[in-house]
Amino acid sequence: MRALKHNVSIGILVLAPSIIAIAIFVYGFIAWTVRVSFSNWNSFTALLRGVYKFVGFRNYIRLFRDFRFQTDLWNTLFFTLFFLAGAILLGLLLAALIDRGLKGSRIFQNIFLFPMALSFVVTGTVWSWIFAPGTLPMDPQGVNLLLHKLGLDKLMWGWYTSTQHFGRFNVALLPVIIAAVWQLSGYTMAMYLAGLRGIPSSLIEAAKVDGATDFQIFWKVKMPLLKPITLSAMIILGHISLKIFDLVFSMTGSGPNFVTDVPAIYMFELTFRSNRYAMGSAIAIVMLVMVAVVIVPYLIGSLRKES
Protein backbone atom coordinates (compact mmCIF):
# COMPACT_ATOMS: atom_id res chain seq x y z
CA MET A 1 0.00 0.00 0.00
CA ARG A 2 2.82 2.38 0.88
CA ALA A 3 4.57 1.53 -2.38
CA LEU A 4 1.38 2.32 -4.30
CA LYS A 5 0.99 5.70 -2.58
CA HIS A 6 4.66 6.42 -3.22
CA ASN A 7 4.28 5.67 -6.95
CA VAL A 8 1.15 7.83 -7.14
CA SER A 9 2.97 10.70 -5.46
CA ILE A 10 5.88 10.41 -7.88
CA GLY A 11 3.46 10.35 -10.83
CA ILE A 12 1.73 13.50 -9.58
CA LEU A 13 5.07 15.27 -9.14
CA VAL A 14 6.16 14.30 -12.64
CA LEU A 15 2.89 15.48 -14.22
CA ALA A 16 2.48 18.61 -12.10
CA PRO A 17 4.74 20.93 -14.20
CA SER A 18 2.91 19.98 -17.40
CA ILE A 19 -0.51 20.39 -15.80
CA ILE A 20 0.42 23.80 -14.40
CA ALA A 21 1.89 24.94 -17.72
CA ILE A 22 -1.22 23.85 -19.64
CA ALA A 23 -3.49 25.48 -17.07
CA ILE A 24 -1.65 28.80 -17.39
CA PHE A 25 -0.58 28.98 -21.02
CA VAL A 26 -3.62 27.31 -22.59
CA TYR A 27 -6.73 27.65 -20.47
CA GLY A 28 -5.51 30.73 -18.62
CA PHE A 29 -4.83 32.56 -21.87
CA ILE A 30 -8.18 31.42 -23.30
CA ALA A 31 -9.91 32.90 -20.26
CA TRP A 32 -7.92 36.12 -20.66
CA THR A 33 -8.86 36.32 -24.35
CA VAL A 34 -12.54 35.90 -23.45
CA ARG A 35 -12.23 38.72 -20.93
CA VAL A 36 -10.53 41.03 -23.43
CA SER A 37 -13.19 40.26 -26.07
CA PHE A 38 -15.83 41.74 -23.75
CA SER A 39 -13.84 44.94 -23.17
CA ASN A 40 -13.06 48.17 -25.04
CA TRP A 41 -9.32 47.40 -25.15
CA ASN A 42 -8.65 48.85 -28.60
CA SER A 43 -5.56 50.98 -28.28
CA PHE A 44 -1.88 50.53 -27.45
CA THR A 45 -2.14 53.21 -24.76
CA ALA A 46 -4.83 51.24 -22.96
CA LEU A 47 -2.62 48.16 -23.25
CA LEU A 48 0.24 49.93 -21.45
CA ARG A 49 -2.00 51.39 -18.76
CA GLY A 50 -4.23 48.34 -18.42
CA VAL A 51 -7.24 50.64 -18.54
CA TYR A 52 -10.33 49.18 -20.19
CA LYS A 53 -13.93 48.52 -19.25
CA PHE A 54 -16.55 45.83 -19.78
CA VAL A 55 -18.77 46.48 -22.84
CA GLY A 56 -20.69 43.22 -23.05
CA PHE A 57 -21.34 41.76 -26.51
CA ARG A 58 -20.70 45.04 -28.32
CA ASN A 59 -17.56 43.72 -30.07
CA TYR A 60 -19.36 40.58 -31.25
CA ILE A 61 -22.32 42.59 -32.54
CA ARG A 62 -19.99 44.86 -34.48
CA LEU A 63 -18.11 41.86 -35.76
CA PHE A 64 -21.11 40.05 -37.21
CA ARG A 65 -22.31 43.28 -38.81
CA ASP A 66 -18.92 43.78 -40.45
CA PHE A 67 -18.96 43.07 -44.20
CA ARG A 68 -15.38 41.76 -44.12
CA PHE A 69 -16.08 39.30 -41.32
CA GLN A 70 -19.24 38.09 -43.04
CA THR A 71 -17.14 37.49 -46.17
CA ASP A 72 -14.57 35.66 -44.06
CA LEU A 73 -17.20 33.30 -42.69
CA TRP A 74 -18.52 32.49 -46.16
CA ASN A 75 -14.96 31.97 -47.41
CA THR A 76 -14.26 29.63 -44.50
CA LEU A 77 -17.44 27.66 -45.18
CA PHE A 78 -16.69 27.14 -48.87
CA PHE A 79 -13.00 26.50 -48.26
CA THR A 80 -13.84 23.85 -45.66
CA LEU A 81 -16.41 22.07 -47.82
CA PHE A 82 -14.30 21.88 -50.98
CA PHE A 83 -11.07 21.23 -49.09
CA LEU A 84 -12.58 18.30 -47.17
CA ALA A 85 -14.18 16.83 -50.27
CA GLY A 86 -11.01 17.16 -52.34
CA ALA A 87 -8.55 15.88 -49.75
CA ILE A 88 -10.71 12.93 -48.68
CA LEU A 89 -11.70 11.80 -52.19
CA LEU A 90 -8.19 12.18 -53.60
CA GLY A 91 -6.64 10.49 -50.56
CA LEU A 92 -9.10 7.59 -50.84
CA LEU A 93 -8.40 7.21 -54.57
CA LEU A 94 -4.63 7.18 -54.06
CA ALA A 95 -4.90 4.71 -51.18
CA ALA A 96 -7.08 2.38 -53.26
CA LEU A 97 -4.60 2.44 -56.15
CA ILE A 98 -1.58 1.83 -53.91
CA ASP A 99 -3.38 -0.94 -52.02
CA ARG A 100 -3.70 -2.89 -55.26
CA GLY A 101 0.05 -3.54 -55.06
CA LEU A 102 0.87 -2.22 -58.53
CA LYS A 103 4.50 -2.03 -59.61
CA GLY A 104 6.21 1.04 -58.20
CA SER A 105 3.40 1.75 -55.74
CA ARG A 106 5.83 2.14 -52.82
CA ILE A 107 7.73 4.86 -54.67
CA PHE A 108 4.52 6.74 -55.44
CA GLN A 109 3.38 6.29 -51.83
CA ASN A 110 6.47 8.19 -50.66
CA ILE A 111 5.98 10.84 -53.36
CA PHE A 112 2.37 11.42 -52.31
CA LEU A 113 3.43 11.73 -48.67
CA PHE A 114 6.18 14.26 -49.44
CA PRO A 115 3.95 17.40 -49.23
CA MET A 116 3.30 16.59 -45.57
CA ALA A 117 6.95 17.37 -44.86
CA LEU A 118 6.48 20.96 -46.02
CA SER A 119 5.05 23.80 -43.98
CA PHE A 120 2.00 25.70 -45.15
CA VAL A 121 4.21 28.76 -45.65
CA VAL A 122 6.40 26.93 -48.16
CA THR A 123 3.34 25.47 -49.88
CA GLY A 124 1.67 28.87 -50.10
CA THR A 125 4.79 30.54 -51.49
CA VAL A 126 5.35 27.91 -54.19
CA TRP A 127 1.70 27.78 -55.28
CA SER A 128 1.54 31.58 -55.37
CA TRP A 129 4.28 31.43 -58.01
CA ILE A 130 2.34 28.78 -59.94
CA PHE A 131 -0.95 30.68 -59.90
CA ALA A 132 0.53 34.16 -60.30
CA PRO A 133 -1.61 35.56 -63.15
CA GLY A 134 0.86 38.15 -64.40
CA THR A 135 -0.34 41.06 -66.52
CA LEU A 136 -3.01 39.77 -68.87
CA PRO A 137 -3.03 39.37 -71.76
CA MET A 138 0.43 40.71 -72.65
CA ASP A 139 2.62 39.29 -69.85
CA PRO A 140 1.12 36.07 -68.40
CA GLN A 141 2.91 34.12 -65.68
CA GLY A 142 2.62 30.75 -63.99
CA VAL A 143 -0.23 28.59 -65.25
CA ASN A 144 -1.38 31.39 -67.54
CA LEU A 145 1.99 31.32 -69.30
CA LEU A 146 1.60 27.57 -69.86
CA LEU A 147 -1.88 28.12 -71.28
CA HIS A 148 -0.51 30.87 -73.52
CA LYS A 149 2.23 28.56 -74.84
CA LEU A 150 -0.41 25.92 -75.60
CA GLY A 151 -2.50 28.44 -77.50
CA LEU A 152 -5.28 28.42 -74.90
CA ASP A 153 -5.37 32.14 -74.20
CA LYS A 154 -9.13 32.06 -73.67
CA LEU A 155 -8.59 29.94 -70.53
CA MET A 156 -6.31 32.50 -68.87
CA TRP A 157 -7.79 34.34 -65.92
CA GLY A 158 -6.82 36.10 -62.70
CA TRP A 159 -6.71 33.02 -60.43
CA TYR A 160 -6.35 34.22 -56.82
CA THR A 161 -6.64 37.87 -57.88
CA SER A 162 -10.02 37.34 -59.55
CA THR A 163 -13.03 39.12 -58.06
CA GLN A 164 -15.56 36.93 -59.86
CA HIS A 165 -17.97 34.95 -57.74
CA PHE A 166 -20.85 32.50 -58.03
CA GLY A 167 -23.38 33.44 -55.42
CA ARG A 168 -21.39 33.67 -52.19
CA PHE A 169 -18.47 31.62 -53.52
CA ASN A 170 -15.40 33.63 -54.50
CA VAL A 171 -13.66 32.03 -57.48
CA ALA A 172 -10.28 33.23 -56.17
CA LEU A 173 -10.53 30.56 -53.44
CA LEU A 174 -9.99 27.78 -55.99
CA PRO A 175 -6.16 28.11 -56.14
CA VAL A 176 -6.02 28.14 -52.33
CA ILE A 177 -8.20 25.02 -52.16
CA ILE A 178 -6.00 23.27 -54.74
CA ALA A 179 -2.86 24.06 -52.73
CA ALA A 180 -4.45 22.83 -49.48
CA VAL A 181 -5.68 19.61 -51.10
CA TRP A 182 -2.21 19.01 -52.55
CA GLN A 183 -0.68 19.45 -49.11
CA LEU A 184 -2.97 17.14 -47.13
CA SER A 185 -4.33 14.56 -49.56
CA GLY A 186 -1.21 12.50 -48.81
CA TYR A 187 -2.16 12.53 -45.14
CA THR A 188 -5.64 11.17 -45.83
CA MET A 189 -4.07 8.64 -48.21
CA ALA A 190 -1.89 7.35 -45.36
CA MET A 191 -4.93 7.05 -43.08
CA TYR A 192 -6.99 5.17 -45.65
CA LEU A 193 -4.05 2.98 -46.63
CA ALA A 194 -3.59 1.91 -43.01
CA GLY A 195 -7.30 1.14 -42.81
CA LEU A 196 -7.33 -0.85 -46.06
CA ARG A 197 -4.36 -2.95 -45.01
CA GLY A 198 -6.01 -3.63 -41.67
CA ILE A 199 -9.07 -5.27 -43.27
CA PRO A 200 -8.94 -9.09 -42.79
CA SER A 201 -8.18 -10.88 -46.05
CA SER A 202 -10.79 -13.49 -45.13
CA LEU A 203 -13.55 -10.94 -45.73
CA ILE A 204 -12.21 -10.15 -49.18
CA GLU A 205 -11.87 -13.82 -50.08
CA ALA A 206 -15.40 -14.56 -48.86
CA ALA A 207 -16.78 -11.74 -51.01
CA LYS A 208 -14.90 -13.06 -54.06
CA VAL A 209 -16.30 -16.56 -53.46
CA ASP A 210 -19.80 -15.04 -53.42
CA GLY A 211 -19.09 -13.57 -56.85
CA ALA A 212 -18.59 -9.94 -55.88
CA THR A 213 -16.73 -7.72 -58.34
CA ASP A 214 -13.77 -5.54 -57.33
CA PHE A 215 -16.02 -2.48 -57.24
CA GLN A 216 -18.62 -4.27 -55.09
CA ILE A 217 -15.91 -5.46 -52.71
CA PHE A 218 -14.57 -1.91 -52.38
CA TRP A 219 -17.94 -0.21 -51.99
CA LYS A 220 -19.84 -2.74 -49.87
CA VAL A 221 -17.06 -4.44 -47.90
CA LYS A 222 -14.18 -2.01 -47.53
CA MET A 223 -15.97 1.36 -47.38
CA PRO A 224 -18.22 0.48 -44.39
CA LEU A 225 -15.10 -0.57 -42.48
CA LEU A 226 -13.41 2.72 -43.39
CA LYS A 227 -16.16 4.93 -41.92
CA PRO A 228 -14.24 5.61 -38.65
CA ILE A 229 -11.21 6.71 -40.70
CA THR A 230 -13.37 8.99 -42.83
CA LEU A 231 -14.82 10.57 -39.69
CA SER A 232 -11.36 11.05 -38.18
CA ALA A 233 -10.10 12.62 -41.41
CA MET A 234 -13.07 14.99 -41.52
CA ILE A 235 -12.48 16.07 -37.92
CA ILE A 236 -8.74 16.63 -38.34
CA LEU A 237 -8.98 18.40 -41.69
CA GLY A 238 -12.05 20.34 -40.56
CA HIS A 239 -10.30 21.91 -37.59
CA ILE A 240 -7.29 22.76 -39.79
CA SER A 241 -9.48 24.51 -42.35
CA LEU A 242 -11.45 26.48 -39.75
CA LYS A 243 -8.31 28.06 -38.32
CA ILE A 244 -6.27 28.24 -41.54
CA PHE A 245 -3.88 31.18 -41.63
CA ASP A 246 -0.33 30.53 -42.85
CA LEU A 247 -1.25 29.00 -46.21
CA VAL A 248 -3.62 31.82 -47.16
CA PHE A 249 -1.41 34.56 -45.72
CA SER A 250 1.71 33.42 -47.60
CA MET A 251 -0.15 32.63 -50.82
CA THR A 252 -2.71 35.37 -51.38
CA GLY A 253 -3.30 37.40 -48.23
CA SER A 254 -6.79 38.83 -47.98
CA GLY A 255 -6.91 39.41 -51.73
CA PRO A 256 -8.72 42.20 -53.61
CA ASN A 257 -12.05 42.98 -51.98
CA PHE A 258 -11.29 40.24 -49.39
CA VAL A 259 -11.93 37.44 -51.91
CA THR A 260 -9.48 35.11 -50.13
CA ASP A 261 -9.72 36.56 -46.65
CA VAL A 262 -10.27 34.28 -43.63
CA PRO A 263 -10.99 35.06 -39.95
CA ALA A 264 -7.41 34.32 -38.84
CA ILE A 265 -5.98 36.94 -41.20
CA TYR A 266 -8.55 39.51 -40.06
CA MET A 267 -7.72 38.71 -36.43
CA PHE A 268 -3.99 39.12 -37.12
CA GLU A 269 -4.46 42.49 -38.78
CA LEU A 270 -6.81 43.85 -36.12
CA THR A 271 -4.64 42.71 -33.23
CA PHE A 272 -1.07 43.26 -34.40
CA ARG A 273 -1.44 45.98 -37.02
CA SER A 274 -4.36 48.06 -35.76
CA ASN A 275 -3.94 47.41 -32.00
CA ARG A 276 -7.66 46.64 -31.72
CA TYR A 277 -7.14 43.91 -29.16
CA ALA A 278 -10.76 43.50 -28.13
CA MET A 279 -12.00 42.97 -31.68
CA GLY A 280 -9.13 40.61 -32.45
CA SER A 281 -9.92 38.63 -29.29
CA ALA A 282 -13.56 38.42 -30.33
CA ILE A 283 -12.55 36.86 -33.65
CA ALA A 284 -10.28 34.43 -31.81
CA ILE A 285 -13.15 33.30 -29.58
CA VAL A 286 -15.45 32.87 -32.59
CA MET A 287 -12.79 30.67 -34.21
CA LEU A 288 -12.41 28.72 -30.97
CA VAL A 289 -16.16 28.09 -30.87
CA MET A 290 -16.18 26.94 -34.50
CA VAL A 291 -13.38 24.47 -33.85
CA ALA A 292 -15.04 23.30 -30.62
CA VAL A 293 -18.27 22.59 -32.49
CA VAL A 294 -16.29 20.21 -34.69
CA ILE A 295 -13.97 18.65 -32.09
CA VAL A 296 -16.05 18.34 -28.91
CA PRO A 297 -18.80 16.00 -30.27
CA TYR A 298 -16.09 13.75 -31.69
CA LEU A 299 -14.25 13.63 -28.34
CA ILE A 300 -17.48 12.92 -26.45
CA GLY A 301 -18.33 10.10 -28.85
CA SER A 302 -14.84 8.61 -28.51
CA LEU A 303 -15.01 8.71 -24.71
CA ARG A 304 -18.42 7.01 -24.75
CA LYS A 305 -17.10 4.23 -26.98
CA GLU A 306 -14.12 3.69 -24.70
CA SER A 307 -16.31 3.58 -21.60
C-alpha positions in Angstrom: 0.0 0.0 0.0 2.8 2.4 0.9 4.6 1.5 -2.4 1.4 2.3 -4.3 1.0 5.7 -2.6 4.7 6.4 -3.2 4.3 5.7 -6.9 1.1 7.8 -7.1 3.0 10.7 -5.5 5.9 10.4 -7.9 3.5 10.4 -10.8 1.7 13.5 -9.6 5.1 15.3 -9.1 6.2 14.3 -12.6 2.9 15.5 -14.2 2.5 18.6 -12.1 4.7 20.9 -14.2 2.9 20.0 -17.4 -0.5 20.4 -15.8 0.4 23.8 -14.4 1.9 24.9 -17.7 -1.2 23.8 -19.6 -3.5 25.5 -17.1 -1.6 28.8 -17.4 -0.6 29.0 -21.0 -3.6 27.3 -22.6 -6.7 27.6 -20.5 -5.5 30.7 -18.6 -4.8 32.6 -21.9 -8.2 31.4 -23.3 -9.9 32.9 -20.3 -7.9 36.1 -20.7 -8.9 36.3 -24.3 -12.5 35.9 -23.5 -12.2 38.7 -20.9 -10.5 41.0 -23.4 -13.2 40.3 -26.1 -15.8 41.7 -23.7 -13.8 44.9 -23.2 -13.1 48.2 -25.0 -9.3 47.4 -25.1 -8.6 48.8 -28.6 -5.6 51.0 -28.3 -1.9 50.5 -27.4 -2.1 53.2 -24.8 -4.8 51.2 -23.0 -2.6 48.2 -23.2 0.2 49.9 -21.4 -2.0 51.4 -18.8 -4.2 48.3 -18.4 -7.2 50.6 -18.5 -10.3 49.2 -20.2 -13.9 48.5 -19.3 -16.5 45.8 -19.8 -18.8 46.5 -22.8 -20.7 43.2 -23.0 -21.3 41.8 -26.5 -20.7 45.0 -28.3 -17.6 43.7 -30.1 -19.4 40.6 -31.2 -22.3 42.6 -32.5 -20.0 44.9 -34.5 -18.1 41.9 -35.8 -21.1 40.0 -37.2 -22.3 43.3 -38.8 -18.9 43.8 -40.4 -19.0 43.1 -44.2 -15.4 41.8 -44.1 -16.1 39.3 -41.3 -19.2 38.1 -43.0 -17.1 37.5 -46.2 -14.6 35.7 -44.1 -17.2 33.3 -42.7 -18.5 32.5 -46.2 -15.0 32.0 -47.4 -14.3 29.6 -44.5 -17.4 27.7 -45.2 -16.7 27.1 -48.9 -13.0 26.5 -48.3 -13.8 23.9 -45.7 -16.4 22.1 -47.8 -14.3 21.9 -51.0 -11.1 21.2 -49.1 -12.6 18.3 -47.2 -14.2 16.8 -50.3 -11.0 17.2 -52.3 -8.5 15.9 -49.7 -10.7 12.9 -48.7 -11.7 11.8 -52.2 -8.2 12.2 -53.6 -6.6 10.5 -50.6 -9.1 7.6 -50.8 -8.4 7.2 -54.6 -4.6 7.2 -54.1 -4.9 4.7 -51.2 -7.1 2.4 -53.3 -4.6 2.4 -56.1 -1.6 1.8 -53.9 -3.4 -0.9 -52.0 -3.7 -2.9 -55.3 0.0 -3.5 -55.1 0.9 -2.2 -58.5 4.5 -2.0 -59.6 6.2 1.0 -58.2 3.4 1.8 -55.7 5.8 2.1 -52.8 7.7 4.9 -54.7 4.5 6.7 -55.4 3.4 6.3 -51.8 6.5 8.2 -50.7 6.0 10.8 -53.4 2.4 11.4 -52.3 3.4 11.7 -48.7 6.2 14.3 -49.4 3.9 17.4 -49.2 3.3 16.6 -45.6 7.0 17.4 -44.9 6.5 21.0 -46.0 5.0 23.8 -44.0 2.0 25.7 -45.1 4.2 28.8 -45.6 6.4 26.9 -48.2 3.3 25.5 -49.9 1.7 28.9 -50.1 4.8 30.5 -51.5 5.3 27.9 -54.2 1.7 27.8 -55.3 1.5 31.6 -55.4 4.3 31.4 -58.0 2.3 28.8 -59.9 -1.0 30.7 -59.9 0.5 34.2 -60.3 -1.6 35.6 -63.1 0.9 38.1 -64.4 -0.3 41.1 -66.5 -3.0 39.8 -68.9 -3.0 39.4 -71.8 0.4 40.7 -72.6 2.6 39.3 -69.8 1.1 36.1 -68.4 2.9 34.1 -65.7 2.6 30.8 -64.0 -0.2 28.6 -65.2 -1.4 31.4 -67.5 2.0 31.3 -69.3 1.6 27.6 -69.9 -1.9 28.1 -71.3 -0.5 30.9 -73.5 2.2 28.6 -74.8 -0.4 25.9 -75.6 -2.5 28.4 -77.5 -5.3 28.4 -74.9 -5.4 32.1 -74.2 -9.1 32.1 -73.7 -8.6 29.9 -70.5 -6.3 32.5 -68.9 -7.8 34.3 -65.9 -6.8 36.1 -62.7 -6.7 33.0 -60.4 -6.4 34.2 -56.8 -6.6 37.9 -57.9 -10.0 37.3 -59.6 -13.0 39.1 -58.1 -15.6 36.9 -59.9 -18.0 34.9 -57.7 -20.8 32.5 -58.0 -23.4 33.4 -55.4 -21.4 33.7 -52.2 -18.5 31.6 -53.5 -15.4 33.6 -54.5 -13.7 32.0 -57.5 -10.3 33.2 -56.2 -10.5 30.6 -53.4 -10.0 27.8 -56.0 -6.2 28.1 -56.1 -6.0 28.1 -52.3 -8.2 25.0 -52.2 -6.0 23.3 -54.7 -2.9 24.1 -52.7 -4.5 22.8 -49.5 -5.7 19.6 -51.1 -2.2 19.0 -52.6 -0.7 19.5 -49.1 -3.0 17.1 -47.1 -4.3 14.6 -49.6 -1.2 12.5 -48.8 -2.2 12.5 -45.1 -5.6 11.2 -45.8 -4.1 8.6 -48.2 -1.9 7.3 -45.4 -4.9 7.1 -43.1 -7.0 5.2 -45.7 -4.1 3.0 -46.6 -3.6 1.9 -43.0 -7.3 1.1 -42.8 -7.3 -0.9 -46.1 -4.4 -3.0 -45.0 -6.0 -3.6 -41.7 -9.1 -5.3 -43.3 -8.9 -9.1 -42.8 -8.2 -10.9 -46.1 -10.8 -13.5 -45.1 -13.6 -10.9 -45.7 -12.2 -10.1 -49.2 -11.9 -13.8 -50.1 -15.4 -14.6 -48.9 -16.8 -11.7 -51.0 -14.9 -13.1 -54.1 -16.3 -16.6 -53.5 -19.8 -15.0 -53.4 -19.1 -13.6 -56.9 -18.6 -9.9 -55.9 -16.7 -7.7 -58.3 -13.8 -5.5 -57.3 -16.0 -2.5 -57.2 -18.6 -4.3 -55.1 -15.9 -5.5 -52.7 -14.6 -1.9 -52.4 -17.9 -0.2 -52.0 -19.8 -2.7 -49.9 -17.1 -4.4 -47.9 -14.2 -2.0 -47.5 -16.0 1.4 -47.4 -18.2 0.5 -44.4 -15.1 -0.6 -42.5 -13.4 2.7 -43.4 -16.2 4.9 -41.9 -14.2 5.6 -38.7 -11.2 6.7 -40.7 -13.4 9.0 -42.8 -14.8 10.6 -39.7 -11.4 11.0 -38.2 -10.1 12.6 -41.4 -13.1 15.0 -41.5 -12.5 16.1 -37.9 -8.7 16.6 -38.3 -9.0 18.4 -41.7 -12.1 20.3 -40.6 -10.3 21.9 -37.6 -7.3 22.8 -39.8 -9.5 24.5 -42.4 -11.4 26.5 -39.8 -8.3 28.1 -38.3 -6.3 28.2 -41.5 -3.9 31.2 -41.6 -0.3 30.5 -42.8 -1.2 29.0 -46.2 -3.6 31.8 -47.2 -1.4 34.6 -45.7 1.7 33.4 -47.6 -0.1 32.6 -50.8 -2.7 35.4 -51.4 -3.3 37.4 -48.2 -6.8 38.8 -48.0 -6.9 39.4 -51.7 -8.7 42.2 -53.6 -12.1 43.0 -52.0 -11.3 40.2 -49.4 -11.9 37.4 -51.9 -9.5 35.1 -50.1 -9.7 36.6 -46.6 -10.3 34.3 -43.6 -11.0 35.1 -39.9 -7.4 34.3 -38.8 -6.0 36.9 -41.2 -8.5 39.5 -40.1 -7.7 38.7 -36.4 -4.0 39.1 -37.1 -4.5 42.5 -38.8 -6.8 43.8 -36.1 -4.6 42.7 -33.2 -1.1 43.3 -34.4 -1.4 46.0 -37.0 -4.4 48.1 -35.8 -3.9 47.4 -32.0 -7.7 46.6 -31.7 -7.1 43.9 -29.2 -10.8 43.5 -28.1 -12.0 43.0 -31.7 -9.1 40.6 -32.4 -9.9 38.6 -29.3 -13.6 38.4 -30.3 -12.6 36.9 -33.7 -10.3 34.4 -31.8 -13.2 33.3 -29.6 -15.5 32.9 -32.6 -12.8 30.7 -34.2 -12.4 28.7 -31.0 -16.2 28.1 -30.9 -16.2 26.9 -34.5 -13.4 24.5 -33.9 -15.0 23.3 -30.6 -18.3 22.6 -32.5 -16.3 20.2 -34.7 -14.0 18.6 -32.1 -16.1 18.3 -28.9 -18.8 16.0 -30.3 -16.1 13.8 -31.7 -14.3 13.6 -28.3 -17.5 12.9 -26.5 -18.3 10.1 -28.9 -14.8 8.6 -28.5 -15.0 8.7 -24.7 -18.4 7.0 -24.7 -17.1 4.2 -27.0 -14.1 3.7 -24.7 -16.3 3.6 -21.6 
